Amino acid sequence: GASVRQQVVCPSLPRIPNGAVVALDNSLAYGSRVQYRCERSYRLMGGVSISKKKWLTTGSQTLLASNLTNAVAIDFDWTDRRIYWSDVTTVGSHIYSMSFDGSDHKLLHQTPVVHNPDGLAVDWIGRNLYWCDKGTDTIEVSRLDGKHRKVLINSGLTEPRAIVVNPNAGLLYWTDWGETPYIGRVGMDGADVAYVVTENLGWPNALTVDYVTDRLYWGDARGDYLGTADAHGRRRRMLLAHGVHHVFALTLFENDVYWSDWETKMLHAASKTTGREARNVTLMVHRPMDLQILHPLRQPP
C-alpha cells in the first residue's frame, strides 16, 4: 500500500530522494529515504530498484523483472499508480508500463512503431501517453494502454528530446536540440504549433512545467545552465548558470527544481525561484537519465 515503510538494508543502492524515480541506463530506481517538507507525505515501497539482472525491493530482495537494457524516459500516472518508461537500444526500442510496486508489466509499443523514444509524458486528465521519437522525427500519442496510436507532429523535428504536458491548459511542450534548437508548444490535439523559445539554446535536453505558475523550466547541456520562462516563452530568465555540467532531465517539486547530470553522475537540486540553495542530492553508479517525483501535487486534477 501507499503507506508501507521498509527498512533500507542495502547500502549499495544510491540515496534517491523520497518519491523520486530515476532511470540509470540499465535500471530504474525508486527512492524513499528523504522526507519532503509537505503536510501530506506519501511513502511507497522503500527503495525499489530495477537493474539489468533483477528488480530489488531493498527490504525483501524480491525478484520482479529482468533484462532492462537502456531505460531513458520515465513518467507516471498517480490515478492508476503506474510508471511508464522507454527502453531504447540500437537493435530495438520499447515503451512499457508497470505498477508502482514493480508488478504487472505491460508492453505498449515497440520497434518498428518506436525507434528512439527519448521523451514521454503522461496526460493524467485525458488518459493519453505522448512521446517524441528522434528516430522517426515524430511526436505521437496513444491511450495509456497503448491503443489508438496517432502521429501528432511529423514535420519540423530533427532531434526531439524532452516532452511534457500541461493537461489543464491543453498544451504540450517539447525540446529539439537539432541544428536550430528550440522549445516548441502545441495543443494536445496537434493544433497550433508554435516555437516559444528559440534564442540562446544549445542542447535543450531537459524540460518540465510548474503546474502552479504554468512556467517552463529547461536545462541546456551545451550552455550548461537552467532557464525558465512563462508559457509563451516570455519573461525569460537564467535560473542557474554555475554548477550545471551536462543536464539531461529535470523536474519540480514544491519549491525546488531537481535535475540529473551526466558529467557528475548525480542528482542535483536548487530553489526554483532563485536558483540558490544548489546542492548535490545523490551520487549514482550509472549516468542518471530521466527522473520524476511521484506525488499527486505533480498531477493536479
C-alpha positions in Angstrom: 0.0 0.0 0.0 1.0 3.6 -0.2 1.9 3.8 3.5 4.3 0.8 3.5 7.6 1.6 5.2 10.5 -0.7 4.9 13.9 -0.5 6.5 16.6 0.1 3.8 19.1 -2.7 4.2 21.1 -2.5 1.0 23.8 0.1 1.4 25.0 -0.3 -2.2 21.9 1.4 -3.6 22.2 5.1 -4.2 20.4 7.5 -2.0 17.4 8.7 -4.0 15.0 11.4 -2.8 11.8 10.2 -1.4 9.3 9.5 -4.2 11.9 10.0 -7.0 12.1 7.5 -9.8 15.3 7.7 -11.8 16.4 5.9 -15.0 20.0 4.8 -14.7 21.0 3.5 -18.2 20.3 -0.2 -17.4 18.0 0.3 -14.4 15.1 2.2 -12.8 15.5 3.1 -9.1 12.8 4.3 -6.7 13.8 6.1 -3.5 12.1 6.7 -0.2 14.9 7.8 2.1 14.3 11.6 2.4 11.2 13.2 3.7 9.7 16.2 1.9 8.6 19.3 3.6 5.0 18.8 3.0 1.9 18.2 5.1 0.9 15.0 3.4 3.9 12.7 2.8 3.3 9.7 0.6 5.6 6.7 1.1 5.5 3.8 -1.2 7.6 0.7 -1.1 11.0 1.5 0.3 13.8 1.7 -2.3 12.6 -0.2 -5.3 15.5 -0.8 -7.7 15.2 -2.2 -11.1 18.5 -3.4 -12.5 19.7 -5.2 -15.7 19.7 -8.5 -13.8 16.8 -8.2 -11.4 14.5 -5.7 -9.7 15.1 -5.5 -5.9 12.9 -4.2 -3.1 15.6 -3.5 -0.6 13.7 -4.8 2.3 12.7 -8.1 0.8 15.0 -8.7 -2.2 12.1 -9.7 -4.3 12.8 -10.6 -7.9 10.3 -8.7 -10.0 11.6 -8.5 -13.6 14.8 -8.7 -15.7 16.6 -7.6 -18.9 16.4 -3.9 -18.9 18.9 -2.5 -21.3 18.8 1.3 -21.6 16.0 3.0 -19.7 15.8 6.6 -20.9 12.4 8.3 -20.3 10.0 8.0 -17.3 6.7 9.3 -16.4 3.9 8.1 -14.1 0.1 8.1 -13.6 -0.9 8.7 -10.0 -4.5 7.7 -10.6 -3.7 4.2 -11.6 -0.4 4.0 -9.7 1.6 3.1 -12.8 5.0 4.1 -14.1 5.7 4.4 -17.9 9.2 4.2 -19.3 11.1 3.8 -22.6 13.9 1.3 -23.2 16.0 2.5 -26.1 18.6 0.4 -27.9 20.1 0.2 -31.4 18.5 -3.2 -32.1 15.0 -2.2 -30.9 13.1 0.0 -28.5 10.1 -0.4 -26.4 7.7 1.6 -24.2 6.4 -0.2 -21.1 4.2 0.4 -18.1 4.1 -1.2 -14.7 2.5 -0.8 -11.3 4.3 1.3 -8.7 5.4 -1.8 -6.9 7.1 -3.2 -10.0 4.4 -5.7 -10.9 2.1 -6.1 -13.9 4.4 -5.2 -16.7 2.7 -4.2 -20.0 4.4 -3.7 -23.3 2.7 -0.7 -25.0 4.8 0.0 -28.1 7.9 -1.5 -29.7 10.0 -1.3 -32.9 9.1 -0.6 -35.7 6.4 1.7 -34.2 9.1 3.4 -32.0 12.8 3.8 -32.7 14.3 6.3 -30.3 11.5 7.4 -27.8 13.8 9.6 -25.7 10.9 11.5 -24.1 7.5 10.5 -22.9 4.7 12.2 -21.0 1.5 11.0 -19.3 -1.7 13.1 -19.8 -3.3 12.2 -16.4 -6.5 14.0 -17.3 -7.2 12.8 -20.9 -5.6 9.4 -20.1 -3.2 9.6 -23.0 0.5 8.9 -23.4 2.6 11.2 -25.6 6.2 10.5 -26.8 8.8 12.1 -29.0 10.9 9.9 -31.3 14.2 11.2 -32.7 14.4 8.1 -34.9 11.2 8.8 -36.7 11.2 12.6 -36.1 7.7 12.5 -34.8 5.6 13.3 -31.7 3.0 10.6 -31.2 0.1 9.8 -28.9 -1.8 6.8 -27.8 -4.1 5.8 -25.0 -2.4 4.8 -21.7 -3.0 1.2 -22.7 -1.2 1.7 -26.0 -4.3 1.6 -28.2 -5.3 4.2 -30.8 -1.8 5.4 -31.6 -1.7 8.5 -33.7 1.1 10.7 -35.2 0.6 14.2 -33.8 3.6 16.0 -35.5 5.7 14.8 -38.3 7.4 17.9 -39.6 9.9 20.4 -38.1 11.5 17.9 -35.9 15.2 16.9 -36.2 16.4 15.9 -32.7 13.3 15.9 -30.4 14.4 15.1 -26.8 12.1 16.1 -23.9 8.4 16.3 -23.8 5.9 17.5 -21.1 2.2 18.1 -21.0 0.1 20.6 -19.2 -3.4 19.0 -19.4 -5.3 21.7 -17.6 -4.1 24.2 -20.2 -4.5 21.7 -23.0 -0.8 22.2 -24.1 2.2 20.0 -24.9 5.8 21.2 -24.9 8.9 19.6 -26.3 12.6 20.4 -26.9 14.6 19.9 -30.1 18.4 20.1 -30.0 18.9 19.9 -33.8 20.8 22.4 -35.9 18.3 25.1 -35.0 17.4 24.2 -31.4 14.1 25.4 -29.9 11.4 24.6 -27.4 8.0 24.0 -29.1 4.4 24.2 -28.0 1.3 22.6 -29.5 -2.2 21.9 -28.5 -2.6 18.4 -27.1 -4.8 17.7 -30.2 -1.9 18.6 -32.5 -3.2 22.1 -33.4 -1.4 25.4 -33.3 2.3 24.6 -33.3 4.5 27.4 -32.0 8.2 27.9 -31.2 8.2 29.6 -27.8 11.9 29.6 -27.0 14.4 29.9 -29.9 17.3 32.1 -28.7 20.4 31.2 -26.7 19.8 27.4 -26.9 22.4 24.8 -27.5 21.3 21.3 -26.4 18.0 21.8 -24.6 17.9 18.3 -23.1 15.6 18.8 -20.1 12.1 20.3 -19.8 9.4 20.5 -17.2 6.4 22.6 -16.2 5.5 24.2 -12.9 1.7 23.4 -12.7 1.3 26.2 -10.0 2.6 29.0 -12.1 2.5 27.4 -15.6 6.1 28.4 -16.1 8.5 26.3 -18.2 11.9 25.2 -16.9 14.6 23.7 -19.1 18.2 22.6 -18.9 20.8 23.2 -21.6 23.6 20.7 -21.8 25.7 22.8 -24.2 25.2 26.1 -22.5 25.4 24.5 -19.1 22.5 26.4 -17.5 19.0 26.1 -16.2 16.5 28.6 -17.6 12.8 29.5 -17.1 10.1 31.4 -19.0 6.4 31.7 -19.0 4.1 29.5 -21.1 4.6 31.8 -24.1 8.4 31.9 -23.8 8.3 35.4 -22.4 9.6 36.7 -19.1 12.6 34.5 -19.6 15.5 34.5 -17.1 18.5 32.5 -16.2 17.9 30.3 -13.1 21.3 28.8 -12.6 24.5 29.2 -14.6 27.1 27.6 -12.4 27.4 24.0 -11.2 25.4 22.8 -14.2 27.6 20.5 -16.4 25.6 18.1 -18.6 22.0 18.3 -17.5 19.8 15.5 -19.0 16.4 15.8 -17.3 14.7 17.9 -14.6 11.6 18.0 -12.6 10.0 20.2 -9.9 8.5 19.5 -6.5 7.3 22.2 -4.1 10.0 24.9 -4.0 12.8 23.1 -5.7 13.9 22.0 -9.2 15.7 18.7 -9.4 18.0 17.6 -12.3 20.2 14.8 -13.5 23.7 15.4 -14.7 25.7 13.0 -16.9 29.0 14.5 -16.1 28.7 14.4 -12.3 26.6 11.3 -12.3 24.5 13.0 -9.7 21.1 14.3 -9.0 21.1 18.0 -8.0 18.6 20.4 -6.6 18.1 24.2 -6.2 15.4 26.7 -5.5 13.0 27.0 -8.4 12.6 30.8 -7.8 16.1 32.0 -7.1 18.4 29.2 -8.2 20.0 29.4 -4.8 20.5 26.6 -2.3 22.0 24.5 -5.0 23.0 21.1 -3.6 24.0 17.6 -4.5 21.2 15.2 -3.8 22.7 11.8 -4.6 25.5 10.2 -6.4 24.7 7.5 -9.0 26.6 4.5 -10.2 25.5 5.0 -13.8 24.6 8.1 -15.7 21.2 9.2 -14.4 18.7 9.7 -17.2 15.1 10.9 -16.7 13.6 11.5 -13.3 10.2 12.2 -11.8 8.8 12.8 -8.4 5.9 10.5 -7.7 3.4 12.7 -5.9 -0.2 13.9 -6.6 0.9 17.5 -6.5 2.7 16.8 -9.8 -0.6 15.8 -11.4 -3.2 18.3 -10.2 -6.8 17.4 -11.1 
